[in-house]
Amino acid sequence: MNNLYIFLVCFFITVSLTVLILIKLIPYLRSIKIGQKILDIGPNWHKSKEGTPTMCGVSFVIAGLVGIVSVIAIFFKEIPTKDIILIVNIYIYGILNALIGIIDDIAKIRKDKNQGLTAKTKFLFQSIAAILFLLSLKLTVGISTALYVPYLNIYLELGFFYYLIAYLVLCGMVNSVNLTDGIDGLASSVALTVGLFLFYLVFVRIESVPLTVISAILIGSTIGFLFFNIHPAKAFMGDTGSLFLGAVIASSAFVLNSPLLVLIYGFVFVIEASSDILQVVYFKLSHGKRIFKMAPLHHHFEKSGFSEMKIVGIFSLVNAIFCILAYLGLGNL
């Protein structure tokens, strides 16, 4: 079986359908006034973005689904049943998070402000999705509770605590990608570096159909979306898209059997979330002082005079470097 054929089929379907759907979806959303709301506390120049069509992440969620169904239909006899089940598990997890994003995006539109579901409600839904994903993996394809530690090249048998770490990685990465989606093209570009890293792994190091499909979806989705999302953006993915991408990126770690590794090849997402947490904690402990001019970190760079394109370039380059470091940490995995 040639993984390159699987990649090409899934990639071309995903990227082309994403573009075709957006060509029709953007003017439709604009006509019914489904646009992004901008918080007053954000950079004042972001106000010009208000009204830009949002929830456009639904384009690559649908495109990726068609890509996966096509791959399974075309290569059904060649793909091991276990791999098909794993791919289905991953994509269902992605769709569940996309549905949470849709609910959140609709709530924002109805409230006419950039605040949808409460943080507790959103996290509850994400927790349920993560637990269902882990339970499904255990029941359908099996899941080892031996945690691989990058660089040290050792496995730690953690038993139940493995699931706790896995749960935290899943929910953490989903929310980290969501927080990164704050300026034109940023979340898409960083996610693209992850997709390229996984693509490289498949064709150089690890032969894996599920990883091939994940890389094709990430690369196809982000390239197709960037045609409309690069500055100045004509469309925003909304929580619909960012939660979906976060779920797909997080679940890729379980194909590699190394939940910790995604914290390295998804470094920029982790730093974005960490900066937000640090800002909130320090603000409360210091009674009003701030570490950053604004959080997450990309807004700090904006406030420091960096253009959106420069931030996207720097953050993408940094994540690409950490993808290389993640590769060095594979050991005998």
ABEGO torsion letter per residue (X at the ends): XBAAAAAAAAAAAAAAAAAAAAAAAAAAAAAAGBBBBBBAABBAAAAAABGBBBGAAAAAAAAAAAAAAAAAAAAAAABBAAAAAAAAAAAAAAAAAAAAAAAAAAAAAAAGBABBBBAAAAAAAAAAAAAAAAAAAAAAAEBBABBBBBGAGBBBBAEAAAAAAAAAAAAAAAAAAAAABABBGAAAAAAAAAAAAAAAAAAAABBBAAAAAAAAAAAAAAAAAAAAABOBBABBAEAAAAAAAAAAAAAAAAAAGBAAAAAAAAAAAAAAAAAAAAAAAAAAAAGGBBABABOBAAAAAAAAGBBAAAAAAAAAAAAAAAAAAAAAAAEAX
